[in-house]
Amino acid sequence: MNGADFQILEAAFERVRELPPSEAASLLEQLSEDRPEVAARLKRMLSVKTSAPTVRTGPSLRDEHTRRIGAFRVLGTIGSGAHGVVYLGQQSHPIHRLVAIKVLHPSRATPDNLRRFELEQQILATLDHPGIVSVVQSGHDELGMPYLAMPLVAGVPITQYCLEEKLGPDECVELLIQVCHAVQHAHARGVIHRDIKPGNIIVGKLDQAPLAKVIDFGVAKVAGTHSSMTETGQRLGTVRYMAPEQFHGTDPTVQNDVFGLGAVLYETMTQEPVWGHVQDEGMLLGLIHSGPKWSESAFQRVPIELRWITQKALECDPARRYTTVQELCADLERYRAGASVQAGPPARWHRMWRWVKNHRAVATLSAIAVIATMVGMFVSIRFGLAEHRSRVRAERLSAFATDFFGRLDPYQAMGKDRTLMLGALRDAALRLQEERADSEVRREYSGLLGRAFVAIGEHAQALPLLEEAEQLTRDASDETRYLTLAALMRVHNEADEEHLGKPYSSELVRLSQGGEARRVLEARLLDQQASKSELRKVEQLAREVESVLGPFDILTIAAHRQVARSAFVDDAACALGILRDMRGRAAAIFGSDHPLVYEEIALEAWGILKMDGPECVVEFSHEHLAAASRALGPLHRTVILLRGNMAEGLSQLGQHGAAEAEAMRAQLDALARGGPLDFVTVAAIRGRVEVLIRSLKGDEAVAAMRQLDRDAGSPREGDYVKRTEVLLERLGRTGELAAWREEVAKRPR
């Protein structure tokens, strides 16, 4: 439907409600002939109840048709549930449109329900995807109850749409791919829906093409926040679409949504629920824990590869299920393209050959990803085959892969097109762990994969591989040892944990001696960063690096950046001048949209906050944030750090609501990017805690820190353990601090 259709729909809706039944029927008949799609939507809208809710409290006892909620006139009641009412509303200014208004019922306004409703408001405000219903306005009605106004989604549940439109398997897959993209968008921002089911996926038409939208994030879980389920003991979600592990009280994961999507996929293909038509919850729970029982008559009509995909998505054991929605979506897209799917039994080599055959002109990152995949295969070759010829072949290919990674531009690799490589590297690292290879193989590949993870900015994934490589390379060649130590020190230095890299400094400098000038200078620079050398020495080394390598070299820029960091304490104006100069040099070398340029911008923002104050940093960050996100992608570490600087500036200006929203967005993006242990996540959490404390929300700050401690595995000694302790001390909560120390002391060593 276009804009004119919506205007006709709105006018017809108003007119039909005023006419006697016979005249209304005549108008509908005429509209069906002239504009059948408008007529179909109008009939669905007229099926909406127009009476007020049966239970009302408070002063709003007037006719619903004269009631207003925010900027909207209430036209009727779409429906009501256990916790609230959804009204049909009309907006007249600045544009004319129909909306759905979700309002919490006063009788259900418990603290938990209010928190959950507020969380849904925050979640929808952070999501921006055509496949997710957006928020027009939020606020409180005349009773003080929170509400959400959303564009009216004119459509039907996905299973009903597939049935009414008589869609075949391929057309159903097209719709599921749309849904997967929307759910993956939410996951990338740390949001787990937890109630994926046909009724929460509405399909309508836009310009004659079907469009699926995911709705109702009312029981969603945000990574890094405390789970409502563990607070109240309630089971959140719809039983027949919940993954088995959700009944065991485990923390929600993205695999819960994978299972829900698998159930929806099965139902769209067969028009049968996964667990049949059992209504008794006790019987349903028994079926869920024993695994799906496929409807043979219906499921056998589904193409075999789609059956494989559906069965993998519905695995009761999460270890056998798709790890992410992105993996499920990729298999559906392979099916659509006629390629072999990962869920099925075709041999690994058959799948690889088919891929290579169809992608001869592979792009750079794709080539790197293929090499990363081959690294995992080389582990198998080296571990499983003792024949000399196979070993020699693997060693030659390994040398090629090592050289390829060595030439990788880390700043370019940290851009937005890193997804394919990241997935392949994770797969290779997992295979290295699973093969239980001998020390020679592990020494070779743990260092290689660790350095590759560093190159794309995945320090949390790199660290355990590099630490293992450090142990195994103590008697290795100088070249292998140097590369391992340099990568390890870089990880610690960038995480502001220089003391952990310092023990390797002297050995790194020694190993660099006699090598090319660049390596000698790199080792000295890493040593200075770890030692936090005095400004005079840092300046001297920067001048030396520039005299040898020239002013337009990455290492020269890194050396001067170190000067700026050291100068900030005593001379912030000088430091800012250096950073602006380095930004200009980086732009001259690589162009204004290169990741290194935006890295300098993020450092500038930090300096502006210290020197010029919060108003200037908010203006500066706002100026560059959108461009950085477009150039690098929203999950790039520089974008996240810029967002954190903006949040801090807003907080210092007293704009607490805006500051909390930006800080939460930075935390969600950081968690999606690197998990709870990544140094970018630590920085984002630290910033959000400061914002919450300034907003006088100490309870929320403590809850966020405790949740991240759980997400990190609740170690006895960990970053979030110490940070929680410092936070409680800072808030003066001596009793809570003592209880926290007792809790940590009981954890296994």
N, C-alpha and C positions, 0 to 999 in steps of 0.2 A: 504493500500500500504506500502511496505517495502522500505528500502534504495535503493535496486537494481531497483525497479519499478520507483522510482523518477529519477534515473539516465537515465533509458530508456526513460521516459517521456520527460526529458529535451533534450536529444539527438534527439528524434523524432520531437520535436517541432522545433528545429533549422533546421533539415533536410527538413521537410514538407514546411517550409516557403521559402526554396530555390528552390523547385521543381516546374515544370509546373503542372497545375491543374490535368491532367490525371495521371501523375506519383504519385502525392500526394494522389489522391484517391486510387490508387493501394496499396500504402504503408499503408494507413489507413485500407483498407480492410484486408490486411495481419495481421496487428497489432490487429484488432478486433478478429481474429481467435486465435492468440497466447496469447494475454493479453487483454481481453475485458475491464477490469477496467481501464487500462492505456489508451486504445483507447477512452473510454468514456470521460475521463478527457481531453484528447488531443483535442477532438472535441469541448468541452466547451471552452477551451482556444483559439482555432482557431476562435471562434465566437467573440472574443474580437477585437475591432477596432484597427487598427495599424496606423491610421493617427494621426497627431498632433492635439492639440486642435484648434478649429477654431479661437479663439481669442488669440493673443500672444502679449506681450509687452516686451520691453527690448532687450538685446543682443542675447537671445537664440532663433534664427530663423533657426537653422540648422536642418538637418534630425534627427528625434527622435532616429533613430537606432544608431547614433553615440554619442548621449547625455549620460552623466553620472550624476547621483545624488548621492552624497556621494560615497559609495563603490559599487554602483550598475550601471549596464548598462541598459538603458531604451530600452525595446523591443517593446512597444506599449502602447496604451491608453485603459485602462479597461473601463473607463467611466468618466463623469464629472457631477458636480452638481452645485448648486447655488453659492457655495463658493470655489470650488476647483476641482482638477483633480486627478484621481487615475490611476497611470501608472503600467504596468507590467514591473518588473525589474528582473535582473539576478545578483546574487552574485557569484563570482568565488573564493574568498579567505576570510576566511580560509576554508570554505566549499562551495560546489556548491549547489545552490538552487534558486528557483524562489520566488520573493517577490512582494507584492503590496505596492506601494509608494504613499502615500496621500500627496498632495502638495497644499497649499493655493494659490489661483490664485491672481496675483498681483493686478488685478482690484478690488478684494474684501478684500484687506489688510487694513481694518479699525481697529482702536484700539480695538473695541469690538471683532472682528473676530480674531485678533492676540492673544488677551487674552484667547479667547475660545480655540484656537488651542494649545496654550501653556499649558492650563489647561488639555486638552486631553492628551498631552505628559506626564504631571505629573501623571495623573490618571493611565494611562496604565503602567507607571513605578512602581506604588505601588501595582498593581494587579498581582497575580501569581496563576493562576488556569487553568487547562487543558481545561476548557470550555470557556475561554476568550482569544481572540486573543492577542498575546504578541507583544512586540516591539523588532525588531532586531536592529534598529538604529534610531536616530532622529538628526536633525540638520537643516541647511539652505542650499538651493540650490544656484546656481550661481547668481540668481537674489536677493538673500537675503530672499527668502520666506521660512518659516518653512516647514519641511516635517517629515513624520513618515513612516518608512519602517517596514512592518509586513510580517510574513510568508504568502505565498499565500494560502488561504483557498479554496481548490478545493471542491466545493459543491454547493448546491442550497438552496434557502429559505426553511424553515422547512415545510411550507404548500405544496410546490411543491414536496418535498421529500416524504411526507406522501402519496400524490396522486400518484406519479410515482411508488412508491414501494408497493402501495395498502395496506398500514398499517391499521390494525384494532385498536380499541380503546385502548387496552392494550399496543400495541406497541407505539402508540402516547404518552401514559402516560409515558412510559420509557424515551422517548425523552424529554418531559416536565420536568421530574424530573432532568435530566441532566442540563437543562437550569436553573431551580430553584436553584440548587446548585451553579451555576456560578453567578447568580444575587445576591444570598445571600452572597457569598464571597465578592462581591463589596459592598453590604450594610454593612457588618461587618467592612469595612474600611471607612464608611461614604460616599460612592459614590452611588448616585441615577442616574440610566441610563436615564430616562425620555423619551426614544424613543424606547420602547420595541415593536417590530412588526415583522412579519414574515421575512421581508427583512433584518433585523438585526440579525437574527438567522440562520446561515448557517450550513447545515448538509452534511457531507461527510462520508467516510468510512475509518476506520483504522483497518487493519487486519480483514476485512470483517464485522466488527461491526460498526453500525452507531455512529457518534460522532458529537454532536451539539456544535457550538461555537457562543458566543455572540460577535458582532462586533459593531463598530461605537459609541464611547463614546463622540461624538462631541458636544452634548448638555447636557452632564451629569452635575450634581450639586454635589459639595462637601460640606458636612456638615461643618458649621463653616466658610464658605466663602460667599461673597455677591452674590446673584443670578443675573445672566446676564439678566434674564427676567425683574427683577425689575429695572435694570439699563437702559434698552433700550426700555421697553414697548413691546418687541417682544414676540410673542407666539412661544415657542420652543417645537418641537415635531411634530408628525404626527397626524392630527386632529382625524381621525377615530379610533386611538388606545389610545387617551388621556382620562384620567379620567375626569368626569364632573367638579370636583373641580379645575382642572388646568385652567379652563376658567374664574375663579373668581379672579385670581391674588393672590391666597394663596401661601405660601411658599411650595416648593416641599417636598413630604414625600415619604417614601418607599411604601406607599399604591398606589401611582401613578403607580409604576412598577407592583404591584399586579394586578391592573386593566388591564394593558397591557398584562400581562401573561394570564389573564382570556380571553382576546380577542383572543390571539394566540391559546389558548386551544380550544375555541369554533370553530375557523376556521379550526384547524387541524382535529377536529371531524366531521365537517359538510361540509367542503370545501365551506362555505358561510361566507362572512364578517358579523360581529356582527350587523352592521347597514344596511345590504343589500348592494346593488350596487349603492346607491345614490352618485352622484358626486357633486351636488351643495352644497357649504359649508354652506349656510344659512339653507337649509333643514336638513343638517347633524347635525348642532348645535341644531336644534329643537328636533331631534330624540334623541340626546345624553342626553339632559336635561329631556326628558320624560322617559328614560330608554330603555334598549334593547328590541327589538321585535323578539322573537325567531322564527326561521324558523321551524314551526311545523313538516313538512315532514322530514326534515333532523335531527332536534334535537331529535325527538322521537325515532330515531334509536340508540341513545347514551344510554348506561346503566344508570339507574336511579341515582345511586350514583355519577356518573361522572357529570350528569346534576346538581345535588345539588352543587357539588364543583364548577362547572363553574358559576352557578348563584350567589354563594356567592362571588366569586372573582370579578364578574362584578356588584356588588351592587353599585348603584349611591351614596348612603349614605355611607361615609367611616366608620361610626360607625357600620354598618352591614357587612362590607367587612372584609376579613382576615386582621388582623393587620400587619402581616409581610409576606414576601415570605416564610420564614421558616414554618409558619403555613399552608400556601397553600401546600407547598412541603410535609409536614407531612400528610396532608389529602390524597394527591395523593399516598403516600407510603402506607397509610392504605388501600386505594382501591386496590393497587397492591397486598397487603398481604391478601386480603379477609376479612379485619376487618371493623367494623362499622366506618363510616366517621363522623367527627364533624359537617360537613355542613348539614347533613340530620336530619330527625325527630326522629331517635331512642332515646328512653328515656335515661337519664343520667345513671341510675342504670344499664340498659342493656349494655351500652357501657363500664361501669366500670367492670361489671361481665365478659364480653367477654375479656377484657384486662387482668384481673387477671387470668382467666382460661388459657390464652396462655402464661403467664409469671410467672410461679410458682417459679422459681429460680431467683428472682429479685435481682439485685445488690444493694449495699448500697445506692448509690445516688438515684437510682430509688425508693427504699423504702422510703427515706426521701421525695422524690417528692410526692409519694402517700400520705404520712402523711400530707404534706402541702395541698394537695387537700382535704383531709378529714377535715383539719382545716376549710377550707371554708364551707364544708358541715355542720360542727358542728355549725357554725354561724347560718345557716339556721334552724337547729334543735332547737338550743337554742332560736332563735327569733320567730320561727313559732309554736313551740309546748309547751304547758304548762303542759303536763302530767308529773307526777313525774318520772315515769319509764324512759321516754325519756331523761329527764334532767339528771338523775343520770348516764345513759349510756353515754351521751355526756361528762359529767364531768370526768368519768373514762377514756374515750378515750383521752380527752384533757390532762389529767395528764400524760398519756403514751406519747403523742406527745411532751409535755413539757420536759419530761425526755430524750426523744430521741434527741431533739435539744440541750439539755444541755450537752450531751455527744459528740456532733459533734466537730471534730477537725477543728477549723477555718482555719488553714493553709492548711490542706488537701482540705477543701471545696473550697478554693480559687484557686485551680488548674484548669486545662483545662476541666475537666469532670463535670462542674457545670451547664451546659446549662439546663438540664432537671429540676433540682431543682429550678433554677431561674424562669423558666416559670411557674412552679406550685406555687411558692411563690407569684408571681405577680398575678396569677389568684385568689389565696386565699385573697390577700390584696384587690383586686378589689371587690370581693364578700362581704368582710367585709364592704366596703364603700357603696355598693349598698343596702345591707340589712337594713340599718338604724337601727341597733340593739341597744338595751338598753345599758346603761353605764356599767352594770356588764359584759356583753358579750364583749363589746369593750375594757374594761380594761384588760380582760383576754387575748384576742387574739391580740390586737395591740402590746402589749409588746412582746408576743411570736413571732409574725411575724417580728417585728423590730429586735429582737435579732438574728433571723435566717438570716435576710438580712446582719447584721453586720458580722455574722460568715462566709459568703461567699464574704465579701468585698464590698457589695453594699450599701455604706453609704448614698448615695443620696436617695435611696428608704427607708432606715431604719429611717432616721431622722424624717419625719413627724409622723410615727407610734410611735416612741419612745417619741416624744414630747407630743403626745396625751396620751400615757400611763403614762407619768410623771404627767400630770394633773389629771388623773383618779386614780392613785395609792397613793395619799397623805394620804388616810385613809386605805390603804390596809395592808396586812401582811408584816412584815419586809423582808421576803424572796422575795416576788414579787417586793417590792419597791427597794431592793438592786440590784436585777438583772437588773431592768429598768435603775437605775441611773448609774450603772457600764457601761452598754452598751452605754448610752448617753454620758458619759464622754470619753469613748474610741473613739467614733466618732469625738467629738470635738478636742481631743488631736491629733489624727492622721491627722486632717485637718489643724493643726497649728492654731486652734481657741480656745486655752486653756481658754481664758477669758470667753467663753460661757459655759464651763463645770465647771469652778471654783465655781459658786454658790452652786453646789451640793456636794462639797468636804467634808465639815464638816459632813453633814448628812450621806454620804456614809461611812466615817470612823466610825461614831457612830453606824450605823447599822451592821458594821462588828464585833464590839466588842462582845466577848463571843462566837464567831463562831470558826470554824476551823482555824488553823494558816495560811493556804494558803489564805483564804478570807481576813484576817486581813492584810496580807502583800500586797495583790492585791489592797486593798483600799488605803493603804498608798502610794503605787507606783503611782496609778492614781492621788492621791492628789498632789504628788510631781511634776508630769508631768504638771498638771494644774497650779501649783504655780510657775513653773520654778525655783525650789529650787536651792540654791547655790551648787556648786560641792561637797563641803565637806559633806553635808547632803545626797546627792544622792549616794556618794560612801559608806557612812555608811549604808544606807538602802540596797544597793547591797550586801555588806558583810553579813548583817543579813539574807537576803533572801537566800544566798548561804549556810550559816551555818545551816539553818532550812531545806531547801528543797534539798540541795546538788548541786553540780556544773552542773549536767546534767538534768536540769528542765527548761521548757519553761519560767516560771516566772523568774528564775535566769538569763536566757539569756536576757529577756526583761529589767530587772533591770540594767544589765551591759551595755546594749545598750543605756540606758538613761544616764549612766555615760559618755559614748563616745560622745553622743550629747552635753552634757554640757562641756566636755573637749575640744571640737574642737576649741573653741574661743581662748584659751590660749595655748593649747598643742596638736596640730594636730597629731604629731607623736605618742603620747600616745593614742589618740583616735583611730587611725588606728590600733595600736597594739591590743587594746581591741576588736575591730570589727573582726579582723582576728582570735583572740582566740575564740570569740563567734561563728564564722563561723565553726571553727573546732569542737566545742562542738555540734553544731546543726547537723553537718554531722555525728558525732559519734552516736547521738541519733537516727536520722531518715534516714540517708543515704544522699549521696551527691546531689541527685536530689529533695530533699524536698523543698517546697516553702520557708520555713524559712531560709534555706541555701542561696537561691538566694536573699532573702530580705537583708541578711547581706552583700551579694556581692554588691547590689545596694547602700547601705549605704557606703561601702568601696569606690565605684566609686566617690561618692560625696566628700569623704575625700581626695581621690587622686587628684581630680581636685583642691581642695584648697591648698594641700600641695606640690604636685609634678608637677602640671601644666597640660596644655591641652594635650600635646603629650602623656603623660603617661595615662591619663584617656581615650583617644581615643583607645590606644592599649589595655588597661584593659577591656573596655566595649566591644570592638570587640571580644576579647577572650572569653567572657562569654555570649554575647547576643544570639548567635545561639543556644547554649545549653539550656539557660533559656527558649527560645521560644519553643524548642522541648519538654522540660519537663513540662512547665506550660501552653503553648498555647500563641499565640501572643497578646491576649488581657488581659493577667494577669498584674496587676498593677506594679509588679516588672520589667517585661519586658519593659513596657512603660517608667518607670523611668530610667532604664538603657539606653534606646534609647535617652531620653532627655539629659542625661549626655554626651552621645557621641556627640549629636548635639551641645551642648555648647562647648565641647572641639574643635570640628571641626571649629566652628565659631571663637573661640579665635585664632586658627591657621591661620585664613584668608581663609579657604576653604569654602567659603560662599554657593556655589551651593550644595555641599554635606551636609552642615549643615542644609540648608533650607529643603532639601528632608527628612532628618531624623526627623527634628522638625515637619514637616507636617505629616509624618507617625505617630509620637507619638501622635499628636493632633487627627488624624482620629481614631486611635485605642482607645484613651481615650474616645472620643465621642461615639464610638460604644459600649464601655464597660459600661459606666455609665451615659452618657448624659452630658449636659453642666454644671450641678451644682455639679457633683461629684468632690471631692478634687483632684483626679488624673488628671481630665480634667483641673482643674484650674492650677495645677502645669505644665501640658504640654503646656497650652496656655501661661503661664508666660514665660516659656522657649522659645517658638517660637517667642514671641514678642521681647525678648532680641536678638535672632538670626537675626530677621528682622531689628531691629534698627542698629545692628552692620553691616548689609549688606546695610545700608543707604536706607531702604525701609519703611520709617515711614508711608507712606500712606497705605501700605498693612497691617502694624501692627494695625493701627487705624481701618481699615475696618474689620479686623478679630475680633477685640474686640467688635465693634458695632454689628456685625452679631451674636456673642455669646450672647450679651445682648438681642437681639431679640429672639434667640433660648431659652433663659431662661425666656421669657415671658415679657420682658421690664418692670420690676418692678420699682417703684419709688426709692426704696432703695435696692440695690442688689450688689453682689460682682463685677459684670462687670460694673456697673454704676461707682463705685469708681475707679476701675482699669482703665477705659477709661479716667476718669478725671485726674488721676495721669499721665497717658501716655501723654495726651495732654499738661499738665504742663511741663513734662520732655522734650517734643519736642519744647516747647516755642510757641505753637500755641494759643495765647491769644484769638483771635477772634473766633476760632473754639471752644475753651473751654467755652467761654461765651454763644455761641449758644447751646452747649451741655447742659449746666446747665439750660438754658431756656426750652429746650425740655424735660428734666427730670422733671422740676418743674410742667409741664402741665399734667404729668401722674397722674392717679387716685391714691389716697392713699389706 
